[in-house]
């Protein structure tokens, strides 16, 4: 079984999250958009698949086949799951199919178009805030064996290796998306890029030692164990986290 875990998904852009209401007015809109309940037989998206593309796009077209309103908000506003708070209970359980078309718009443009669509069709109202929440701090342990990235002349990594030419801020984001709904923040103090050279085959084998289908929690823990072997570790603490609070949402109007 091959697992490809990439540094993908919505980027955390906290600069967008300042105190105050979320304003979707003036944003470019889809030329045509459809929202309907997802098929009961549609595949569910787990955390591993979420690291790929929950929302598929091609030039001018966006498709989300089995997404909750909370997931749509995450992608529309470049947020992680733990950053979206509040709203009625169904925002994280009822799933929808969403399709939109808009000329030759790019993926970033299409994701931005979700904002006015959610405001119009779900009557979404929300505001931004900052809350002190539990987080993991990524820190350097004593005896760390970290290798700086050596450029093209460096030794190539083998197949299914994770962490080539990566900076610590991006690696912290990767762990956030892989983890158990807590933010991971970079507190290593390290600058520049590194070759972490983590063996994904060993990580997945350790995660699935007791199961053919390892849980996301076991994959996360196996990854944490692997980074501890090279001198990185996670320390639980608290820190201000930018959040979006859902003040109001209604089930979507019919097309």
C-alpha positions as CSV (number, residue, x, y, z in Angstrom):
1,X,0.0,0.0,0.0
2,X,1.5,3.4,-1.0
3,X,0.7,6.5,1.0
4,X,1.7,9.8,-0.5
5,X,1.6,12.5,2.2
6,X,2.4,15.8,0.7
7,X,2.6,19.4,2.0
8,X,-0.8,20.3,0.5
9,X,-4.1,21.7,1.7
10,X,-5.3,25.1,2.6
11,X,-2.5,27.4,3.6
12,X,-2.7,29.1,7.0
13,X,-2.8,32.8,6.2
14,X,-3.3,34.4,9.6
15,X,-2.8,37.8,8.1
16,X,-6.4,37.5,6.7
17,X,-7.8,36.9,10.2
18,X,-8.1,40.2,12.0
19,X,-10.8,41.0,14.5
20,X,-14.1,42.0,13.0
21,X,-16.8,40.5,10.8
22,X,-16.1,38.5,7.7
23,X,-17.1,40.5,4.6
24,X,-17.8,38.6,1.3
25,X,-19.2,41.5,-0.6
26,X,-17.3,42.6,-3.6
27,X,-15.7,39.2,-4.1
28,X,-15.9,37.7,-7.6
29,X,-18.7,35.1,-8.0
30,X,-19.3,31.9,-9.9
31,X,-21.1,32.3,-13.2
32,X,-23.1,29.2,-12.4
33,X,-23.2,27.3,-9.1
34,X,-25.1,24.2,-7.8
35,X,-25.4,23.0,-4.3
36,X,-27.3,19.8,-3.4
37,X,-27.2,17.1,-0.6
38,X,-24.3,14.6,-1.2
39,X,-25.2,11.1,-2.2
40,X,-25.4,8.8,0.8
41,X,-23.0,6.4,-1.1
42,X,-20.4,9.1,-1.8
43,X,-17.0,8.3,-0.2
44,X,-16.2,10.0,3.1
45,X,-13.0,12.1,3.3
46,X,-10.7,11.1,6.2
47,X,-7.8,13.3,7.4
48,X,-5.4,11.4,5.2
49,X,-7.4,12.2,2.0
50,X,-8.0,15.7,3.2
51,X,-4.3,16.4,2.9
52,X,-4.9,15.9,-0.8
53,X,-7.7,17.8,-2.6
54,X,-11.1,17.6,-0.8
55,X,-12.1,20.2,-3.4
56,X,-11.1,19.4,-7.0
57,X,-10.5,22.2,-9.5
58,X,-9.6,22.7,-13.1
59,X,-9.4,26.0,-15.0
60,X,-12.9,27.6,-14.4
61,X,-14.5,24.6,-12.6
62,X,-14.7,23.7,-8.9
63,X,-16.2,20.4,-7.5
64,X,-16.7,19.3,-3.9
65,X,-18.6,16.0,-3.9
66,X,-19.0,15.2,-0.2
67,X,-18.1,18.3,1.9
68,X,-19.6,19.7,5.1
69,X,-20.2,23.4,5.5
70,X,-17.3,23.5,7.9
71,X,-15.0,22.0,5.4
72,X,-16.1,24.5,2.7
73,X,-15.4,27.3,5.1
74,X,-12.0,26.0,5.8
75,X,-11.1,26.0,2.1
76,X,-12.8,29.3,1.3
77,X,-10.9,31.1,4.1
78,X,-7.6,29.1,4.0
79,X,-8.1,27.7,7.5
80,X,-7.5,24.5,9.4
81,X,-10.3,22.5,11.1
82,X,-9.5,23.8,14.6
83,X,-9.8,27.4,13.4
84,X,-13.5,27.2,12.6
85,X,-15.7,27.5,15.7
86,X,-19.4,27.6,16.4
87,X,-22.5,27.3,14.2
88,X,-25.4,24.8,14.3
89,X,-24.5,21.2,15.0
90,X,-25.1,20.1,11.3
91,X,-22.3,22.3,9.9
92,X,-19.8,19.5,10.7
93,X,-22.0,16.5,9.8
94,X,-24.4,17.2,6.9
95,X,-22.6,16.8,3.6
96,X,-23.1,18.6,0.3
97,X,-22.1,18.4,-3.4
98,X,-21.0,21.8,-4.7
99,X,-20.2,22.7,-8.3
100,X,-19.2,26.0,-9.7
101,X,-18.1,27.4,-13.0
102,X,-16.4,30.8,-13.7
103,X,-14.6,31.3,-17.0
104,X,-11.0,30.2,-16.8
105,X,-10.5,31.1,-13.1
106,X,-7.5,29.5,-11.3
107,X,-7.8,27.3,-8.2
108,X,-7.1,30.2,-5.8
109,X,-9.7,32.3,-7.5
110,X,-12.3,29.5,-7.4
111,X,-11.7,28.9,-3.7
112,X,-12.2,32.6,-3.0
113,X,-15.5,32.5,-4.9
114,X,-16.8,30.1,-2.3
115,X,-17.0,33.0,0.2
116,X,-19.9,34.9,-1.5
117,X,-21.5,31.5,-2.4
118,X,-21.6,30.4,1.2
119,X,-22.9,33.8,2.3
120,X,-25.7,33.7,-0.2
121,X,-26.8,30.1,-0.2
122,X,-26.1,29.1,3.4
123,X,-26.8,32.6,4.8
124,X,-23.4,32.3,6.4
125,X,-22.5,35.1,8.9
126,X,-19.2,34.9,10.8
127,X,-16.6,37.0,12.5
128,X,-12.9,36.8,13.2
129,X,-11.2,36.6,16.6
130,X,-8.2,35.2,18.4
131,X,-8.4,32.7,21.2
132,X,-5.9,31.1,23.6
133,X,-6.0,27.4,22.6
134,X,-4.0,24.3,23.3
135,X,-1.3,23.8,20.7
136,X,1.9,21.8,20.1
137,X,5.2,23.6,19.9
138,X,7.7,22.0,17.5
139,X,11.1,22.3,19.3
140,X,14.6,21.0,18.9
141,X,15.6,18.3,21.4
142,X,19.1,17.8,22.8
143,X,21.4,15.7,20.6
144,X,19.5,16.7,17.4
145,X,20.8,15.1,14.2
146,X,19.3,17.5,11.7
147,X,20.8,17.9,8.2
148,X,20.8,21.2,6.4
149,X,19.6,21.0,2.8
150,X,22.7,20.8,0.6
151,X,21.0,21.7,-2.7
152,X,21.2,19.6,-5.9
153,X,24.6,18.2,-4.9
154,X,23.1,16.6,-1.7
155,X,22.4,12.9,-1.6
156,X,19.0,12.1,-3.0
157,X,16.3,10.7,-0.7
158,X,15.0,7.2,-1.4
159,X,11.4,6.3,-2.4
160,X,8.7,7.2,0.1
161,X,10.9,9.5,2.1
162,X,9.4,12.6,3.7
163,X,11.0,16.0,4.4
164,X,13.3,16.8,1.6
165,X,14.2,20.5,1.4
166,X,11.7,21.6,4.0
167,X,11.7,24.6,6.4
168,X,10.4,24.1,9.9
169,X,7.4,26.5,9.5
170,X,6.1,24.3,6.6
171,X,6.8,21.1,8.5
172,X,4.8,22.4,11.4
173,X,1.9,23.1,9.1
174,X,2.2,19.5,7.7
175,X,2.0,18.1,11.3
176,X,-1.0,20.3,11.9
177,X,-2.9,18.8,9.0
178,X,-1.8,15.3,9.9
179,X,-2.6,15.7,13.6
180,X,-5.5,15.5,16.0
181,X,-7.0,19.0,15.5
182,X,-4.4,20.9,17.4
183,X,-2.2,23.5,15.8
184,X,1.5,22.8,15.6
185,X,3.6,26.0,15.7
186,X,7.3,26.3,14.9
187,X,9.3,27.1,17.9
188,X,12.6,25.5,16.8
189,X,14.3,28.8,16.0
190,X,15.8,27.2,13.0
191,X,16.1,29.0,9.7
192,X,16.7,27.7,6.2
193,X,15.7,24.3,4.8
194,X,16.5,20.8,6.0
195,X,16.5,17.2,4.8
196,X,14.6,15.3,7.5
197,X,14.7,12.1,5.5
198,X,11.8,10.4,7.3
199,X,11.0,6.8,6.1
200,X,7.3,6.7,5.4
201,X,7.3,3.0,5.0
202,X,8.5,2.6,8.6
203,X,6.0,5.2,9.8
204,X,3.1,3.5,8.1
205,X,4.2,0.1,9.3
206,X,4.5,1.4,12.9
207,X,1.1,3.1,12.6
208,X,-0.5,-0.1,11.3
209,X,1.2,-2.6,13.6
210,X,-2.2,-3.6,15.0
211,X,-4.4,-2.8,12.1
212,X,-4.5,-3.1,8.3
213,X,-6.1,0.4,8.2
214,X,-4.2,2.6,10.7
215,X,-6.1,5.5,12.2
216,X,-5.0,9.1,11.6
217,X,-4.1,9.2,15.3
218,X,-1.7,6.3,15.0
219,X,-0.1,7.8,11.9
220,X,0.3,11.1,13.7
221,X,1.9,9.3,16.7
222,X,4.2,7.2,14.5
223,X,5.4,10.4,12.8
224,X,6.0,12.1,16.1
225,X,8.0,9.1,17.2
226,X,10.0,9.3,14.0
227,X,10.9,13.0,14.3
228,X,12.0,12.4,17.9
229,X,14.6,10.0,16.5
230,X,16.2,12.9,14.6
231,X,16.0,15.5,17.4
232,X,12.6,17.2,17.0
233,X,9.7,16.9,19.4
234,X,6.3,18.3,20.2
235,X,5.6,20.1,23.5
236,X,2.0,20.8,24.5
237,X,1.3,24.4,25.5
238,X,-1.1,27.2,24.8
239,X,-0.9,30.1,22.4
240,X,-3.2,32.7,20.7
241,X,-4.8,31.2,17.6
242,X,-6.7,33.1,14.9
243,X,-10.2,31.6,14.5
244,X,-13.3,32.2,12.5
245,X,-16.5,32.0,14.6
246,X,-19.7,31.0,12.8
247,X,-22.5,33.3,14.0
248,X,-25.3,32.1,11.7
249,X,-25.9,29.4,9.0
250,X,-28.9,27.9,7.4
251,X,-29.3,24.8,5.2
252,X,-28.8,25.9,1.6
253,X,-31.7,27.2,-0.6
254,X,-32.8,24.9,-3.4
255,X,-31.2,25.4,-6.8
